[in-house]
C-alpha cells in the first residue's frame, strides 16, 4: 500500500499517422494512481513512424488500502482523439486469489432496440468455493451475484465501448476475467 512504482508500456505504431511530441497519455477512468491527468510520452521534436516502437513510463503510487484496482489510460493526439487505451491492474496487499478459478469463456451480446443499450454477459462457472461473482464496468463495481451465477444483464449509460470484469470471489480475494464490449453502432 502506498508504494511508488513505474508503469511501463512498449507500444508499436501500427497505423498510418506519425506520432509526435504533441501526443500524450491521459488518465481515463478507474482508480487514480497519479496526481496529474496528462503525461508527455516523448521529448520535443521526437516522432514515432509507422512500424516503430515507443516505451512509455509513468510514475504511479499504489492505493493505500489493500485490494484489487483497475485504471485505464489512453494515448491521445493533439486534437484529443484517442489512439489506444491501456489498462493497469494493481493488486495491493494480499495477492489475487490464485486458488480460485476465474470465470471461463466470458462473452457478451448486446441489444440497442428501444433506445436502450442492454449488454448481456455470460460465462462458465469454473470456481469451487466462491462466495459469488462481482461484476465491474470500466473498473467500477456494479453488483455482487450469488455463487454459481453465469449470467448478468446491464443497461449501459450510452452506446460505446465498455470493459467488463467478472470476478469469482471469496475471503481469499478475487479471480477476474475481462471482456471489452463494443456497442458504438447503436443509434
N, C-alpha and C positions, 0 to 999 in steps of 0.2 A: 504493500500500500504506500502511495505517495512517492514511489521511486521514479527518478528520471530515466528515460531511455530514448534511443534514436530509432525511429521507424524508417526503414529504407526500402524503396521500390526501385527496381531496374525495369524500365519500360522501353518498348521499341515503337518508333513512329512507323506505323504500317499504312498510314493514309497518304494523301497526295499533297497536303499542306506542309509547309516548313514551319516548325515550331521555333519561336524566337523568344527574346528576353521579356516580351510582354505577357507570355503565358505564366500562369501561377496555379498553385494548389490552393483550394479553399475548403474550409470546413463545411460539410453539407448537413449532416444530421447525426443523431445518437449522442453518446457520452462525450462531453467536452474534455479533451486531453491536452489542449493548448490554450494559452491565454488569448492569442490572436486568431483571426479568422482566415487570413490570407498569407501565403508564403511564396516568395520568388523561387523559381526552380532552376534558374541558370544565370550565370553572370551576364552583365551588359555586353551586347554585341555577339553573344553566343547564339548558334542556331542548331537545330536537330532536323536533318533532312529525312525524307522517306527512307526507311531501312536502317537508320542509325538508332542507337540506344542512348538513354539518359538515365542516370541514377539520381533519384530524388531522396533527400534526407530531411526529416523533420524531427526536431527535439520535442518530446512529449513527456507528460507526467501521468503515471498510473493513478486511478482514483484512490481516495483514501479509505474506502470501505471494501472489504472482501466481496467478491462476486465475479460474474462474467459480464463483460461490457462490449458493446459494439459501437463503432463510429464509422462514418463514411466521409471521404474527401473526394473532391473532383478536380481534374485538371481543366482549366478554362482558358480560352483565348482572350485577346484584348477586348472583344465585344461581350465577354461573359458567357459565351456559348461553351457548353461542356464537351470535352473531347473524350474523357472516360471517367468512370467512377471506381474507386477502390475502397475496400473495407479494412478496418482494423479490429481484430478480436483481441480483447485484453482480459486475461484471467488474473484476478488479484486474490492473493491468499490461497485458499485450498484450490488445487487444480480441478479442472473439469472432471467429472466422474467418468473415468475410463472403463470402469467395470459395468456400466450401464450402457446397453446398446442404443445407438442413435436410431431414430425412425428411418425406415428404409423406403426407397422408391418414392420420394416426395414429389408430387406433381400438382399442377394447378389447371383449372379450367376457369373461364370467365363468361359472363353474360352481361351485356350492356343494354338490354332492352328496357324500355320504360324510363330511360334517363338515369338509371342507377347502375353503377358498376359493381357487380357481385363477383367475388373471387372465391372459388371453392378449392380447398386444399385437401388432398388425400395422401395417405402414407400407410406403410405396413408397420404394425406394432411388433417390433423386434426385441423390445426390452422385457426383462423379467425383473420384478421387484420395483417397478416405477410407482411413484405415488400418483403420477399423472403426466400430462403434457402441457407445456407452456407454449403459447403462440405469440410471436412478436412480428410487428410490421415496421420495417425500417428502424430496428433497434428498440422500439417502444413496445412494452408488454401490452397485449390485448386482453388475454384471459388465461386461466388455468382450466384444463379439461380433466376429467377423471381417467384413471388407469384404463388401458385397453382401448382408448379412443383412436379412431383412424380417419376422422373427417372434421373439417372446420369450415364454416362459411363466413366470409367477411364482406361487408359493404365498404368499398374503398372510398376515400373522400372525393376522388375525381378520377377520370381516366389518366393513365400514366404508367410509370414503372415503379414497382414496389419490391423490396426484398423481404421475403417472409422467412422466419425461422421457426421450426417446430422442434422443441427440445423435450426429451424424456427427462424427468427429474425425480429425485428422492433426496433424503437427508444428506447424501454424499455429493450432490451437485447436479449438473445438467449434462446431457449428451445431445448436442444440437445437430441439425442438418438444415440446409438452406435451399431456397429456390427464388429466382428472380421472376416475378410476374409482370408481363408486359401487356398493357391494355390501352396503349396510346391510340389505337384505331377506333376506339369507342367515340361516338359523337355525342 
